Amino acid sequence: MATRFPYRETIFGLEDSIVSTLGVVVGIAAGTDSRYIVILSALVIVVVESLSMTAGTYLSNKSQMELDLASGRHGFLSRRHLISKSISDSLFMGISYSLGGVISVLPFFFFSPLNAIVPAVTLSVVLLFSIGYIKGKMAKINPLRSGLEMSLVSLSAALLGYLIGVFARTNLMKI
């Protein structure tokens, strides 16, 4: 039985990691201007979240397949295939999440935190747009619209992270 490529897990892993990591590092950079704290936070979030997303994908996919199997919707699907597919999908999620997170934090290794914000956002926008564009081409829908949708919907989290960081720097640092 041919197995489909896990597009859903790959796109979800990349998008979620780029956005969450970018939101965290931009917020912490704006709030602390500390390269050590930004990079440490990024490493922690990428490692913990990639493991969490891997486990969550495995458990949710396996649960869905077990329910489908029990209801007869996948009558020919073997238990071995069910577990193998769940493991494969979860590994794609974890690897995609790790890659996306690393890309979002790269500029912070080369620039001071406040100077790394614009390159990090730019790199993330380009990557998110590219993912959306490629998905649009593959799905035979408008690739520009798909790229813009992926970029704009996703970047709201980064903006929120930045605003929280600025708020914390101006208000919470006085506490």
DADA-V799294 format. One record per run of one state. SS is the DSSP state (alpha for helix, beta for strand, coil for the rest). FROM is the first residue (numbers start at 0). TO is the last residue. If there is no record, write none. Layout:
ss->SS from->FROM to->TO
ss->SS from->FROM to->TO
This chain:
ss->coil from->0 to->5
ss->alpha from->6 to->31
ss->coil from->32 to->33
ss->alpha from->34 to->69
ss->coil from->70 to->77
ss->alpha from->78 to->104
ss->coil from->105 to->105
ss->alpha from->106 to->109
ss->coil from->110 to->111
ss->alpha from->112 to->138
ss->coil from->139 to->141
ss->alpha from->142 to->173
ss->coil from->174 to->174
